[in-house]
Amino acid sequence: EKANITGLQTLAKQNSVESSKNNVQDFVKSLFEAKKRFMEQGIEGPYTLVINKEIWQDLFAMNLSYPLDLVIKEIIDAKVEPLNGVDEGFIISNRGGDFKLILGQDISLGYDYKFEEQLKFFFTESLTFHVITPEAIVGLEL
């Protein structure tokens, strides 16, 4: 985002469905809507649900008669990836060919400075995704 590159979260908001982080039944309904959106646009699975870790923990803790991750697997053929760096959530197709990973440079270790008996090192790495098929990501408005 900071380099004026549209990130996956921003892209997901452009093609999103309303969801709920407070009601697990409404959350599951939104998965059906996302699956419908993928099918209408000809985007096949399997998929990955990328979701904010705290939101996932709250949803998972809500009482269902069947584990939520298994419900998601059955509804949209998706695995779940709870992450800290995600604001809400999105579903992304894993069918291949929709996104291209571009590595800018390998991890580089560098020396910054020495102060008394302390050394400061750093490492850098750059990467981005080139989005070939923007329809292959559906955001969840949680």
C-alpha positions in Angstrom: 0.0 0.0 0.0 2.7 2.5 0.9 4.4 2.2 -2.4 1.2 3.0 -4.2 0.6 -0.6 -4.9 -3.0 -1.9 -4.3 -2.8 -4.5 -1.6 -4.9 -7.6 -1.3 -7.0 -6.1 1.5 -7.8 -3.0 -0.5 -8.6 -5.1 -3.5 -10.9 -7.3 -1.4 -12.9 -4.3 -0.3 -13.7 -3.5 -3.9 -15.4 -6.9 -4.3 -16.9 -7.7 -0.9 -20.0 -9.2 0.8 -21.5 -8.1 4.1 -20.7 -10.4 6.9 -20.8 -10.4 10.7 -18.2 -11.0 13.4 -20.8 -11.0 16.1 -23.2 -13.7 14.8 -21.7 -16.9 13.5 -24.9 -17.8 11.5 -24.7 -14.5 9.6 -21.0 -15.1 9.1 -21.7 -18.5 7.5 -24.4 -17.0 5.3 -21.8 -14.5 4.0 -19.6 -17.5 3.0 -22.5 -18.8 0.8 -22.8 -15.3 -0.8 -19.0 -15.2 -1.4 -19.1 -18.7 -3.0 -22.0 -17.5 -5.2 -20.0 -14.5 -6.2 -17.0 -16.7 -7.2 -19.3 -19.0 -9.2 -21.0 -16.1 -11.0 -17.5 -14.9 -12.1 -16.2 -18.3 -13.0 -13.7 -18.5 -10.2 -13.1 -22.1 -9.1 -11.6 -23.3 -5.8 -10.1 -24.4 -3.7 -10.0 -21.3 -1.6 -8.4 -19.8 1.5 -10.2 -17.7 4.1 -7.7 -15.1 5.4 -9.2 -13.6 8.5 -8.1 -11.4 11.4 -6.9 -13.7 14.2 -8.9 -12.1 17.0 -12.1 -12.1 14.9 -11.5 -15.8 14.0 -11.0 -16.7 17.7 -14.3 -15.0 18.6 -16.2 -16.6 15.8 -14.7 -20.0 16.6 -15.6 -19.7 20.3 -19.3 -19.2 19.4 -21.3 -22.3 20.0 -22.0 -24.3 16.8 -23.1 -27.9 16.7 -20.2 -28.5 14.2 -16.7 -27.0 14.3 -16.6 -23.8 12.2 -13.4 -24.7 10.3 -15.1 -27.9 9.1 -18.3 -25.9 8.1 -16.1 -23.6 6.1 -14.3 -26.5 4.4 -17.7 -28.0 3.4 -19.3 -24.8 2.3 -16.6 -23.2 0.2 -13.8 -25.8 0.1 -11.5 -23.5 2.0 -8.8 -23.7 4.6 -8.6 -21.0 7.2 -5.6 -18.7 7.8 -6.0 -16.5 10.8 -3.5 -13.6 10.7 -2.6 -10.6 12.9 -1.9 -8.3 10.0 -5.4 -8.5 8.4 -8.0 -5.9 9.3 -11.1 -8.0 8.6 -11.1 -10.9 6.2 -11.2 -12.1 2.6 -11.5 -15.3 0.6 -9.0 -15.9 -2.1 -8.9 -18.5 -4.9 -6.1 -21.0 -4.8 -6.8 -22.4 -8.3 -3.6 -20.9 -9.7 -2.9 -18.3 -12.3 -4.8 -15.4 -10.6 -1.9 -13.9 -8.7 1.8 -13.8 -9.4 4.3 -13.5 -6.6 7.1 -11.1 -7.5 10.2 -11.2 -5.3 12.2 -7.9 -5.4 15.3 -9.2 -3.6 16.2 -12.0 -1.3 16.6 -11.5 2.4 19.6 -9.3 2.9 21.4 -9.0 6.2 23.2 -5.7 6.8 25.3 -3.9 9.4 24.0 -0.6 10.5 26.4 0.6 13.3 28.4 -0.2 16.4 27.9 1.6 19.7 30.2 0.7 22.5 29.7 -3.1 22.8 26.4 -3.2 20.8 26.0 -3.9 17.1 22.9 -3.1 15.2 22.1 -5.3 12.2 19.1 -5.2 9.9 17.5 -7.3 7.2 15.4 -6.4 4.2 13.2 -8.3 1.8 10.7 -7.1 -0.8 7.9 -8.9 -2.5 4.5 -8.1 -4.0 1.7 -9.9 -5.8 0.7 -9.0 -9.3 -3.1 -9.4 -9.5 -4.0 -11.0 -12.8 -7.7 -11.8 -11.9 -9.1 -9.3 -9.4 -12.4 -11.4 -9.2 -10.4 -14.1 -7.5 -10.6 -12.3 -4.2 -13.8 -11.5 -2.2 -13.7 -9.4 0.9 -15.8 -10.0 4.0 -17.1 -6.8 5.6 -16.9 -7.8 9.3 
